[in-house]
Each structure stands twice: as C-alpha cells, then as structure tokens.
Amino acid sequence: MALSIPVFESLHGYRRAWLRPDVIAGLTVWAVMVPEALAYATIAGVAPVVGLYAAVPSLVLYALVGSSRHLIVGPMSATAALSAAIIAPIAGADNGRYLVLSTALAIATGIVGLLAGLIRLGFIAAFISEPVLKGFIVGLALIIIIGQVPKLLGIDKHEGNFFEQTWGIITELGHTHWRTLAIGLISLALVLALRRWLPFIPGALVAVAFGTVAVVVFGLDEKNVAIVGHIDSGLPALGLPSGVSFRDYLDLLGPAVGVLLIGFAEGLGAAKTYAARAGYAIDPNRELLGLGAANLGAGFSSGMVVNGSLSKTAVNGGAGAKTQLSGLIVACLTLITLLFLTGLFEKLPDATLAAIVIAAVIELVDIAALRRLYRVWTHLLGSIYGKAARADFLAAMAAMLGVLFFDTLPGLLIGIGVAMLLLVYRASQPQVARLGKEGSLWVAAERHPDAATRPDLLVVRVESGLFFANSDYVKDQIEGLCTDRTRMVVLDAETSPSIDVTAAAMLLALRDALAARRIGFAIARPIAQFGDALGSAEHGDVPIPIHSTVAAAAAALPGS
C-alpha cells in the first residue's frame, strides 16, 4: 500500500481570520529566531551565520510534511551542543573539516529521521509516557532558563549541569553588569507585561526594538553591554558538503540516532503541548518525517542539525499562531535577513534576547503538573491504585532530575528507563483484589465496603494478565488472603486477558497447595486461552473446575 503523506496540512481550509495572528507570530518568532540561530551556531562550534543557513529550509520542509500547526524547527542548544561533542573528536583542530562534518551530521540525522518515519517507528513515542515527557520538558525548560541568566546579568557562563551552572551564577553575582541587567530586566518586564495586559501586541518584537534602540541611542555597546555583533550576509552554497566521504557518513549514522532522539523528544513534547491546547492530534511518524526532512534540508544548505524548538514554539504559540504559515513567514523573513537585514541584528543586546527566551519558556516550567502527580500519589498511597500513581510521579521526577544532572539525552533515557522498570515492577506485582457481592455484581471489597463477603468463600480478581514474571507473586497473594475459615477460592479471570504456560502451571500448584489446606479452587469467567494453557500444563492431572460465572463457582461450595 502506498504511503500517503499530506503536504502543508495545517494550511488546508485556511481562514482569513487566522492571517493576522499568523503574521504577528511569524514576525515575533523571526525576531527571536535570527539571534538565537546565531548563538546556537556558536554552541555547535561553527560560524554564526550557519544557524541562519539551517533555519530557512528546515522551517519550510517541516511545514511541508510535519503534523504540528505550532512547532518551530531550527537550531537548538541541546542538539547544537550534542553536535559539537560528536564532531570535535573526529575533526580535531581542522576547522574546515569541522564545518563540513557538522553539515554532514545534519544530513545523516535527516536520513535517519526519514527512514524512521517511513518504516513507522513513531511508536517509540509510546515509550515516552506523558509523565516522562512532562518531567523532560520541565527539566529542559529549566536548563534553557539557567543558560540565559548569565546573558541577563552580563556575567560569564559556567559550563556543566543545571546545578553547576546555578552555582556558577551565584559565585559571579558580584560581577553583575548593571547596564546589561537593566536592559534585560526591562525587556523581560515588557514581554511579560504585554503578554498579561495587552496580549494582542507582540511583546518579543517590542523588546527587540527597545533593546536595539537603547544600544544605538546610548552607545551601550561601547559600555560593555554585549550585543550580537557582525553577521555575514548572502546565501549559502547548496548541495553535499565537499570533502566528506561515504565512510564519514556511515560513521555519523550512529551518533545521528542520538541527535534524532533528542530532537524528536523535545519537538514532540513542544508539539503535543500546543496541540493539546488547540485541540488537535500529533502524528509521531510524521514528526519523524518532518524532522528528517528539516535536517536533510539544513545539511544540503550548508547548515547544522535542527530540531523542534521548545522555546520558539512557546513564542509562536504565545503570539497566537494558528497554522504553519507563521513558520513559512519566519523562513521568508530569515531569507530576507540573510540577503539584506543582517545589520539590523548586530546591535541587539544579548540580555534582551535572553529575556525573550526566558519569558517564552517560563510557562513551560509546569511545576503544578508535577504537584498534581504527587498529590495523586499521596492520595492513592496504600490503595489498590497506589502503584500506578507512584510510577507516574517517579518517572516524571526521574526525567526532570536526569536532565538537570546529566543533560538532555541521558535525562530522557533515564526517564524512559525508570518508566520501563516501573512498568515491569507493576506487571510483576499486579493488584490481587478480594471481591464481594453487591447486588448481582462482584466488586472489589476495598473500594465497596458494603459489598457482602463470606468467611468460607474467597473470590479474587487479578487485574493483569498472568505470566511468568508475576505468577509466584499472584500465588503468594492468594494464599495470603486465605484464612482458617476459608473453604473455597474462586479466581474471577475476566480481568486477566492472557496467560502463559508458567502461570498455568502456577494455578495447578496453587490448586494443590490449597487442597493441602482442605480448600477448594475454581476458576470463573475465563477467556478461551485459559483452558488451552491449563490443558497444556495438566499432564493428565484432575483439571481445575471452570465455571461460566462467579455465582456458579460459589454454588459448588457445600452449604451454598
């Protein structure tokens, strides 16, 4: 069956009323994109203009095949830093080779992304649970904010994790540059105030204008206020980077997987956040295709690796964007900037840029969501659903702390790993509920204290499939629920959708253990697989009684 990929889907059925917010959002994101792209290129170890080269094709190609109406794709700090870490050991001191290998890494990442999307590997998003994604976004947002604070204060930035950077800021507070701080705080106040009281005015654009005018009028660049500085103008060379062999591309494919995973996680998190607010769905496979196409375009345009940007998507959404037209406007304006307007941004203060980024990202530090997960955990602690709530909270915290302590890729992998371990833990220790009769229904006695129970009859339900990892635990739990007065145990199998041979053997062992205590054992409401699995495990033994209803199984107890 042919693969059908809708193109420019967010523009289908475009409404005239969306034009103004899309144009305003495009202008606002452009004002942030240009200086940020310049800065992130330096993080990657390449010339600042390389960030602009990457931005134009990535915005267009993502809008072509991506599924988000709000996601802005471009150079980002996390993938830029990862690019530098990958390329530096390979290129050594050869600056020319460093540049072409950085571009080749973008092409390799694009190839991996396209292949992953075409073979529909978007299902890996299912392993990044909502709590993990929430914790990852909070951690990443905090990393972005703390990375911008030195620019806001006019102090040196210390490398390291979130806590090392924070400590570095504290130790440098005595060297705060008051003019830089004033520009930064006024810019931040402008953005936040306009967002709060005049949301129809693009606060980031106003802050850019304010900062640039302040530098020009008061000559702040001559008073040690850091500015963006000189930007080369003109278009990039198109095509494959020269001097990169087929072997180099093969060597970069492995590292490209890590770059793609980071980009996919951040982009997916940002896309899902704003899709949820606007009420539409995100297709993970198309996100992989969009990310792959964006990186391929960036690489063929002498650019660097790109990914969905949490901060710029926040700026885009906050400015009221409705469709990817805003991203296409950003691409056009960035192209015009490369040709004619690079001089406009040369006087932009770094502190104003930092303020815009902080204002955009701060709303994504969703501590309230983590607090809700914690409250759910404490509320359900000790109840039959406490394990699931605990797993969600711990997975979110693991992802957040992993990012804060160990950086983005390790943090994401830690969050996913903890979630998987907790999933295995929960599967190996399923809830074994004692049932009571309420009218004609058999319900969990813990949640329905008025349900009728009998001392001589134990009806239990395992809220999970039965398999090798949980069979011993289930057997121990059922035996532990039996008392000296128990004469019959009935397993209500309706909530156990699967069973393997190990679990079937466990049920036979449970039957024998209960028989030794003069307790009968029966199964009610099993799926067909129960009979098949028990038959394969019987080995000629007397079979376990199987009944169509719990009432029928209970009726087998003498005196019922």
C-alpha positions in Angstrom: 0.0 0.0 0.0 1.4 3.4 -1.0 2.4 5.8 1.8 0.2 8.9 1.7 1.7 12.0 3.3 -0.5 15.1 3.3 1.5 18.2 2.5 1.1 21.6 4.2 -1.8 20.0 6.1 -2.1 22.9 8.6 -2.9 25.2 5.7 -5.9 23.2 4.5 -9.1 25.1 4.9 -7.2 28.2 5.9 -9.4 31.0 7.3 -8.9 34.7 6.7 -9.2 35.4 10.4 -6.0 33.4 11.0 -3.9 35.6 8.8 -3.3 38.4 11.3 -2.2 36.2 14.3 -0.1 34.1 11.9 1.7 37.2 10.6 2.2 38.6 14.1 3.5 35.2 15.3 5.9 34.9 12.3 7.3 38.4 12.9 7.7 37.6 16.6 9.4 34.3 16.1 11.7 35.8 13.4 12.8 38.4 15.9 13.8 35.6 18.2 14.9 33.1 15.6 17.6 35.1 14.0 19.7 36.0 17.1 19.1 32.6 18.6 20.2 30.8 15.5 23.4 32.9 15.5 24.0 32.0 19.1 23.3 28.2 18.8 25.6 28.0 15.8 28.5 29.2 18.1 27.5 26.4 20.6 27.9 23.9 17.7 31.3 25.3 17.1 30.6 26.8 13.6 30.2 30.3 12.2 27.1 32.1 13.5 25.6 32.5 10.0 25.4 28.7 9.7 22.5 28.8 12.1 20.6 31.1 9.6 21.5 28.8 6.7 19.9 25.9 8.6 16.8 27.8 9.7 15.3 28.6 6.2 15.0 25.1 4.7 14.1 23.4 7.9 11.1 25.7 8.5 9.8 25.1 5.0 10.3 21.4 4.9 8.8 20.8 8.3 5.8 22.8 7.4 5.5 20.6 4.2 5.2 17.2 6.0 5.0 17.8 9.8 1.8 17.3 11.8 2.0 20.3 14.2 0.4 23.6 13.5 2.7 25.4 16.0 6.1 23.7 16.1 9.0 25.9 15.1 12.0 23.9 13.8 15.5 25.4 13.8 18.9 25.3 15.5 18.6 24.5 19.2 21.0 24.5 22.2 20.7 20.8 23.1 21.3 19.4 19.6 23.9 22.1 18.9 25.9 21.0 22.0 25.5 17.3 21.0 26.7 18.2 17.5 29.9 19.8 19.0 30.5 16.8 21.2 30.2 14.4 18.3 32.3 16.4 15.7 35.1 17.8 17.9 36.9 14.4 18.5 36.6 13.5 14.8 37.7 16.8 13.2 40.3 17.7 15.8 41.9 21.1 15.1 40.9 21.2 11.4 38.3 24.0 11.3 37.4 23.3 7.7 36.7 19.6 8.3 34.8 20.6 11.5 32.4 22.7 9.4 31.7 20.1 6.7 31.3 17.3 9.2 28.8 19.4 11.2 26.8 19.8 7.9 27.2 16.0 7.2 25.8 15.2 10.6 22.7 17.2 9.7 22.4 15.1 6.5 22.9 11.8 8.4 20.3 12.9 11.0 17.9 13.7 8.2 18.4 10.3 6.6 17.8 8.5 9.9 14.7 10.6 10.6 13.2 9.9 7.1 13.9 6.2 7.4 12.4 6.1 10.9 9.3 7.9 9.7 8.9 5.8 6.5 9.1 2.5 8.4 6.7 4.0 11.1 9.0 4.0 14.1 6.9 6.7 15.6 5.6 4.0 18.0 8.7 4.7 20.1 6.8 7.8 21.3 4.6 5.3 23.2 7.7 4.6 25.4 7.9 8.2 26.3 4.9 8.4 28.7 3.2 11.7 29.4 4.7 11.9 32.9 8.2 11.3 31.4 7.6 13.9 28.7 6.3 16.4 31.3 9.3 15.9 33.5 11.6 16.1 30.5 10.0 19.4 29.4 10.2 20.9 32.8 13.9 19.9 33.1 14.7 21.1 29.6 12.9 24.4 30.2 14.9 24.9 33.5 18.2 24.2 31.6 17.3 26.8 28.9 16.4 29.4 31.5 19.5 28.9 33.6 21.6 29.1 30.4 20.1 32.5 29.6 20.6 34.1 33.1 24.3 34.9 32.6 23.4 36.9 29.5 20.7 38.7 31.5 23.3 39.6 34.2 26.2 40.3 32.0 28.4 37.7 33.7 30.5 34.8 32.5 28.7 31.5 31.9 29.9 28.4 33.7 29.7 25.0 31.9 28.2 21.9 33.4 24.8 20.7 34.5 21.9 22.8 35.8 23.3 22.8 39.4 26.8 23.6 38.4 25.6 26.5 36.2 23.4 27.7 39.0 26.4 27.7 41.4 28.5 29.5 38.8 25.9 32.2 38.6 25.8 32.6 42.4 29.6 33.0 42.5 29.6 35.5 39.7 26.8 37.7 41.1 29.3 40.3 42.4 30.4 40.9 38.8 26.9 41.7 37.5 26.9 44.4 34.8 24.2 46.9 35.9 23.6 48.3 32.4 23.2 44.8 31.0 20.9 43.8 33.9 18.8 46.9 33.4 18.3 46.2 29.7 17.5 42.6 30.4 15.0 43.3 33.2 13.2 46.0 31.3 13.0 43.7 28.2 11.7 40.9 30.4 9.1 43.2 32.1 8.0 44.4 28.7 7.4 40.9 27.3 5.6 39.7 30.5 3.5 42.8 30.9 2.3 42.9 27.3 1.5 39.2 27.5 -0.5 39.8 30.6 -2.4 43.0 29.8 -2.0 43.6 26.0 -1.7 40.1 24.5 -2.5 41.3 21.0 0.8 43.3 21.0 3.9 41.1 20.2 5.9 41.7 23.3 9.1 40.0 22.0 9.1 42.2 18.9 8.7 45.3 21.2 11.5 44.1 23.4 13.8 43.6 20.3 13.0 47.1 19.1 13.6 48.6 22.6 16.9 46.8 23.1 18.3 47.7 19.7 17.2 51.4 20.0 18.7 51.6 23.5 22.1 50.4 22.3 22.1 52.8 19.4 20.9 55.8 21.3 23.0 55.4 24.5 26.0 53.7 22.8 25.7 50.8 25.3 27.9 48.5 23.1 30.8 50.8 23.9 29.9 50.5 27.6 30.4 46.7 27.8 26.9 45.7 27.0 27.2 42.5 24.9 25.5 42.6 21.5 25.1 40.1 18.7 27.8 41.7 16.6 28.7 41.3 12.9 26.8 38.8 10.8 27.9 37.8 7.3 25.3 38.3 4.6 24.5 36.3 1.5 23.1 32.8 0.5 24.8 29.5 1.4 26.3 27.0 -1.0 23.8 24.3 -1.9 24.5 20.5 -2.2 26.6 17.9 -0.3 29.5 19.3 1.7 32.8 18.9 0.0 35.5 16.5 1.3 33.1 14.2 3.2 33.4 10.6 2.2 30.8 7.8 2.2 32.7 6.3 5.1 32.3 9.5 7.1 28.5 9.4 6.6 28.4 5.8 7.8 30.4 6.7 10.9 28.0 9.6 11.6 24.8 7.4 11.3 25.2 6.0 14.8 25.7 9.4 16.5 22.8 10.8 14.3 20.4 8.4 16.1 21.2 10.2 19.4 20.7 13.6 17.8 17.4 12.5 16.3 16.2 11.1 19.6 16.9 14.3 21.4 15.3 16.4 18.7 12.3 14.1 18.5 11.7 14.2 22.2 11.9 17.9 22.5 9.9 18.6 19.3 7.3 16.0 20.2 7.0 17.5 23.7 6.5 21.0 22.4 4.2 19.9 19.6 2.0 17.9 22.0 1.8 20.7 24.5 0.4 23.2 22.0 -1.7 20.6 20.1 -3.4 19.8 23.4 -4.2 23.5 24.0 -5.6 23.9 20.4 -7.4 20.5 20.4 -5.8 18.6 17.5 -3.7 15.5 17.3 0.1 14.9 16.6 1.2 12.0 14.4 4.6 10.8 15.7 5.5 9.2 12.3 5.0 12.5 10.5 7.0 14.2 13.2 9.9 11.9 12.4 9.5 12.6 8.7 9.3 16.3 9.3 12.4 16.3 11.5 14.2 14.2 8.9 13.3 16.4 6.0 14.2 19.5 8.1 17.7 18.2 8.9 18.2 17.0 5.3 17.3 20.5 4.0 19.6 22.1 6.6 22.5 19.8 5.6 22.1 20.5 1.9 22.1 24.2 2.6 25.5 24.2 4.5 23.6 24.3 7.8 23.7 22.4 11.1 21.5 20.0 12.9 18.0 21.3 13.8 15.1 20.1 15.8 11.7 21.2 17.1 12.3 24.1 19.4 10.6 24.3 22.8 11.4 28.0 23.3 10.5 29.2 19.9 7.3 27.1 19.7 6.4 28.8 23.0 7.0 32.2 21.4 5.0 31.1 18.4 2.0 29.8 20.4 2.1 32.7 22.8 2.0 35.2 19.9 -1.3 33.5 18.7 -0.1 31.4 15.7 -2.9 29.3 14.1 -1.0 27.4 11.4 2.4 26.7 9.9 2.0 29.9 7.8 3.8 31.6 10.7 6.8 29.2 10.2 6.8 29.9 6.5 6.8 33.7 7.2 9.7 33.2 9.6 11.6 31.3 6.8 10.9 34.2 4.3 12.0 36.9 6.7 15.1 34.9 7.6 16.0 34.6 3.9 15.5 38.4 3.5 17.6 38.8 6.6 20.4 36.8 5.1 20.3 39.0 2.0 19.7 42.4 3.3 19.0 42.8 7.0 21.8 41.2 9.0 22.8 44.7 10.1 19.6 45.2 12.0 20.5 42.5 14.5 24.1 43.5 15.0 23.1 46.0 17.8 20.6 43.6 19.5 21.7 43.2 23.2 22.2 39.6 24.3 20.3 40.5 27.5 17.2 41.3 25.5 17.5 38.0 23.7 17.8 36.2 27.0 14.8 38.0 28.4 12.7 36.9 25.4 13.8 33.3 25.7 13.1 33.2 29.5 9.7 34.8 29.1 8.8 32.2 26.4 10.0 29.2 28.3 9.0 30.0 31.9 5.3 29.0 31.3 6.6 25.5 30.4 8.1 25.0 33.9 4.9 23.3 34.8 5.5 22.6 38.5 1.8 22.5 39.0 1.6 19.3 36.9 4.3 17.6 38.9 2.5 18.7 42.1 -0.7 17.1 40.8 1.1 13.9 40.1 2.5 14.0 43.7 -1.0 14.7 45.1 -2.4 11.8 43.2 0.3 9.6 44.5 -0.1 10.6 48.2 -3.9 10.4 47.8 -3.8 6.9 46.5 -0.9 5.7 48.6 -1.9 2.5 50.2 -4.9 2.0 48.0 -5.2 -0.6 45.2 -4.2 2.0 42.6 -1.2 3.5 44.5 1.5 1.7 42.5 0.4 3.2 39.2 0.3 6.7 40.7 3.7 6.2 42.3 5.2 5.1 38.9 3.9 8.2 37.1 5.3 10.6 39.7 8.7 8.8 40.0 9.1 8.6 36.2 8.4 12.3 35.8 10.9 13.2 38.5 13.5 10.8 37.1 13.3 12.5 33.7 13.4 16.0 35.2 16.3 15.3 37.5 18.1 13.3 34.8 18.0 16.3 32.5 19.1 18.6 35.3 22.0 16.4 36.5 23.2 14.6 33.3 22.0 16.8 30.3 19.2 16.1 27.8 19.9 12.8 26.2 20.9 11.0 29.4 18.0 12.6 31.2 15.5 11.4 28.6 16.9 7.9 28.6 16.9 7.8 32.4 13.2 8.8 32.4 12.3 6.2 29.8 14.4 3.6 31.7 12.8 4.3 35.0 9.3 4.2 33.4 10.1 0.8 31.9 11.5 -0.5 35.1 8.4 0.6 37.0 6.2 -0.9 34.3 8.0 -4.2 34.8 7.7 -3.8 38.5 3.9 -3.1 38.3 3.4 -6.0 35.9 5.3 -8.4 38.3 3.2 -7.3 41.2 -0.4 -6.9 39.9 -3.3 -5.9 42.2 -5.0 -9.0 43.6 -8.3 -7.8 44.8 -10.7 -9.6 47.1 -14.3 -9.4 45.8 -17.6 -9.0 47.5 -21.2 -9.2 46.1 -23.1 -6.0 45.6 -26.5 -6.8 44.1 -25.7 -9.1 41.2 -22.2 -7.8 40.7 -18.9 -8.9 42.2 -16.8 -5.8 43.0 -13.6 -5.0 44.9 -14.3 -5.2 48.6 -11.7 -2.5 49.4 -13.5 0.1 47.2 -17.0 -1.1 48.1 -17.1 -1.7 51.9 -20.8 -2.5 51.8 -20.3 -5.4 49.4 -21.2 -8.8 51.0 -18.4 -11.3 51.7 -18.4 -14.8 53.3 -15.7 -16.1 55.6 -15.7 -19.5 53.9 -15.6 -18.2 50.4 -12.7 -16.1 48.9 -13.4 -14.6 45.5 -10.3 -12.9 44.0 -9.5 -11.0 40.8 -6.1 -10.4 39.3 -6.0 -7.0 37.5 -3.5 -8.2 34.9 -2.5 -10.9 32.6 -0.9 -13.9 34.2 2.6 -14.7 33.0 6.0 -15.9 34.2 7.0 -12.6 35.9 4.0 -12.3 38.2 2.9 -15.9 38.7 4.7 -16.5 42.0 3.5 -13.2 43.4 -0.1 -13.9 42.5 0.1 -17.4 44.1 1.6 -15.9 47.3 -1.1 -13.1 47.4 -4.0 -15.5 47.0 -2.6 -17.9 49.6 -2.1 -15.0 52.0 -5.7 -13.9 51.7 -6.9 -17.3 52.8 -7.8 -17.8 56.5 -8.5 -20.8 58.7 -12.2 -20.5 57.8 -11.7 -20.4 54.0 -13.2 -23.5 52.3 -13.3 -22.3 48.6 -11.2 -19.9 46.5 -12.7 -18.7 43.2 -10.5 -16.8 40.7 -12.5 -14.4 38.6 -10.4 -14.5 35.4 -12.4 -11.9 33.4 -9.8 -9.2 34.1 -6.8 -11.5 33.2 -6.8 -11.2 29.4 -3.8 -13.6 28.9 -2.0 -16.4 30.5 1.2 -18.3 29.6 2.3 -21.9 30.4 4.3 -20.8 33.5 1.2 -19.1 35.0 -1.0 -22.1 34.1 1.5 -24.4 36.0 1.3 -21.9 38.9 -2.5 -22.3 39.0 -2.1 -26.0 39.3 0.4 -25.6 42.0 -2.0 -23.2 43.8 -4.8 -25.8 43.5 -2.6 -28.4 45.1 -1.4 -26.1 47.9 -4.9 -25.1 48.7 -6.1 -28.7 48.6 -3.4 -29.5 51.3 -5.2 -27.0 53.5 -8.6 -28.5 52.6 -9.6 -25.6 50.5 -11.2 -26.0 47.1 -10.2 -24.0 44.0 -12.2 -23.0 40.9 -11.9 -20.5 38.0 -14.8 -18.3 36.8 -15.4 -16.4 33.6 -12.1 -17.4 31.9 -11.1 -16.5 28.4 -10.6 -19.4 25.9 -6.8 -19.2 26.4 -7.2 -20.3 30.0 -8.5 -23.7 29.0 -5.8 -24.1 26.4 -3.0 -23.2 28.7 -4.3 -25.3 31.6 -4.7 -28.2 29.2 -1.1 -27.9 28.1 0.1 -27.8 31.8 -2.2 -30.6 33.2 -0.2 -33.6 32.2 -3.1 -35.9 33.0 -4.0 -34.4 36.4 -7.5 -33.7 37.5 -8.4 -30.4 35.9 -9.3 -27.2 37.8 -13.1 -26.7 37.8 -14.0 -23.9 35.4 -17.4 -22.1 35.6 -19.1 -19.5 33.4 -19.9 -17.2 36.3 -18.7 -16.5 39.8 -22.1 -17.4 41.2 -21.9 -20.8 39.6 -18.4 -21.4 41.0 -19.5 -20.3 44.5 -22.5 -22.6 44.3 -20.1 -25.5 44.2 -19.1 -24.8 47.8 -21.0 -27.2 50.1 -23.8 -25.4 52.0 -24.2 -22.7 49.4 
